[in-house]
C-alpha cells in the first residue's frame, strides 16, 4: 500500500505539488481569519446589534452602489477614508459592522481596526445582497430615486 502511494507521488509530482499548495492556502486562510477574529454575522444578528447595541454600520461599497440601496444610518466609507483615519470612534468597544463586496479588502481593514484597539468588529454575511434577498429594508438616496424616475419618464416618451 505504501509502495503504491510512493509510486503515485513519483509519477504525478505536479498533482501532489498543486494539492500541497492548495492545502497551505486553505490553512493560511483559516489561521488568518482566526488570528484577526473576523466574525461573520447574519441579518438577524445585525438587526439585534443595531437595535440593542447601537452598532455602527460601515458600508464599504462604492458610492453608486450605496445610493442604490443601503441599510438605514449606515456610513459610506472608501478605502481612502479608512487610510485617512476618518473612522475613529470614541468608544473602542463600539460595535462596528462592515458591509462589503471584496473579501480581501475586508480582511485588511479589520486588521487595521484590531490594531487600533477596536474589539467588536463584524462583517455582514452575504453582504447587501443577502440583506436584500431576505427582503429587509434598504434606504435609497433621493438623488438615485430622481435619476430612476427621469429614466422612466424618458422611456415612456
C-alpha positions in Angstrom: 0.0 0.0 0.0 2.7 2.5 1.0 4.7 1.5 -2.1 1.7 2.3 -4.3 1.4 5.8 -2.7 5.1 6.5 -3.2 4.8 5.3 -6.8 1.8 7.6 -7.3 3.7 10.6 -5.8 6.8 9.9 -8.0 4.6 9.5 -11.2 2.4 12.6 -10.5 4.6 15.3 -8.8 2.6 18.2 -10.4 -0.7 17.0 -8.9 0.9 16.5 -5.5 2.5 20.0 -5.6 -0.8 21.5 -6.6 -2.6 19.8 -3.7 0.1 20.8 -1.2 -0.2 24.5 -2.3 -4.0 24.4 -2.0 -3.7 22.9 1.4 -1.2 25.6 2.6 -3.5 28.3 1.2 -6.5 26.8 3.0 -4.7 26.6 6.3 -3.3 30.1 5.9 -6.9 31.4 5.2 -8.3 29.8 8.3 -5.4 30.9 10.6 -5.6 34.5 9.2 -9.4 34.6 9.9 -8.9 33.1 13.4 -6.0 35.5 14.3 -7.8 38.6 13.2 -11.1 37.4 14.7 -13.2 38.0 11.6 -16.7 37.4 12.7 -19.4 37.0 10.0 -22.9 37.6 11.3 -26.4 37.0 9.9 -29.0 39.6 9.1 -30.8 38.9 12.4 -27.7 39.5 14.4 -27.1 42.8 12.5 -30.6 43.9 13.4 -30.0 42.9 17.0 -26.7 44.8 17.2 -28.3 47.9 15.6 -31.3 47.9 18.0 -29.7 46.8 21.3 -26.0 47.8 21.0 -26.3 50.9 18.8 -23.9 49.4 16.2 -22.2 51.5 13.6 -22.7 50.2 10.1 -19.9 51.0 7.7 -20.7 50.3 4.0 -17.5 49.9 2.0 -19.2 49.7 -1.4 -18.7 52.4 -3.9 -21.0 55.5 -3.7 -23.2 54.4 -6.7 -24.0 51.1 -5.1 -24.6 52.8 -1.8 -27.0 55.3 -3.3 -28.9 52.4 -5.0 -29.7 51.0 -1.5 -28.2 50.9 1.9 -29.1 50.0 5.5 -30.5 52.8 7.5 -28.0 55.0 9.3 -25.1 53.2 7.6 -21.9 55.2 6.8 -20.4 55.0 3.3 -16.7 55.0 3.5 -14.0 54.4 1.0 -10.5 52.9 1.3 -9.1 56.5 1.3 -11.4 57.4 4.2 -10.0 54.5 6.1 -6.4 55.4 5.3 -7.1 59.0 6.4 -8.5 57.6 9.7 -11.8 59.3 9.3 -13.3 56.2 11.0 -12.3 56.9 14.6 -15.0 56.3 17.1 -14.6 57.4 20.7 -15.5 54.1 22.2 -13.2 51.2 21.4 -15.9 48.8 22.5 -18.3 50.2 19.9 -20.0 47.5 17.7 -18.9 48.0 14.1 -20.4 46.1 11.3 -18.9 46.2 7.8 -20.8 45.7 4.5 -18.5 44.9 1.6 -18.1 43.2 -1.7 -14.4 42.4 -1.5 -13.2 39.7 0.8 -9.5 40.6 0.6 -10.2 44.3 1.4 -12.3 43.5 4.4 -9.5 41.4 5.9 -7.0 44.2 5.6 -9.5 46.7 7.1 -10.4 44.5 10.1 -6.7 44.1 10.8 -6.4 47.9 10.9 -9.3 48.2 13.3 -8.0 45.5 15.6 -4.5 47.1 15.6 -6.2 50.4 16.6 -7.8 48.6 19.6 -11.4 48.1 18.4 -12.8 44.9 19.8 -16.3 44.3 18.4 -15.8 44.1 14.6 -18.2 42.2 12.5 -18.9 41.5 8.8 -22.4 41.1 7.4 -22.6 37.6 6.0 -23.6 37.6 2.3 -23.3 41.4 2.2 -26.1 43.7 1.0 -27.2 41.0 -1.5 -28.2 38.7 1.4 -29.9 41.6 3.2 -31.9 42.4 0.0 -32.7 38.7 -0.6 -34.2 38.5 2.9 -36.5 41.4 1.9 -35.0 43.6 4.6 -35.4 47.4 4.2 -33.0 49.5 2.2 -32.8 53.2 2.0 -32.4 54.6 -1.5 -30.9 58.0 -1.9 -33.2 60.8 -3.2 -30.7 61.5 -6.0 -30.8 57.9 -7.2 -34.6 57.8 -7.0 -34.8 61.0 -9.0 -32.5 59.6 -11.7 -34.6 56.5 -11.9 -37.8 58.5 -12.2 -36.2 60.6 -15.0 -35.2 57.4 -16.9 -38.8 56.0 -16.6 -40.2 59.3 -17.9 -37.8 59.2 -20.9 -38.8 55.6 -21.6 -42.5 56.5 -21.6 -42.0 59.2 -24.3 
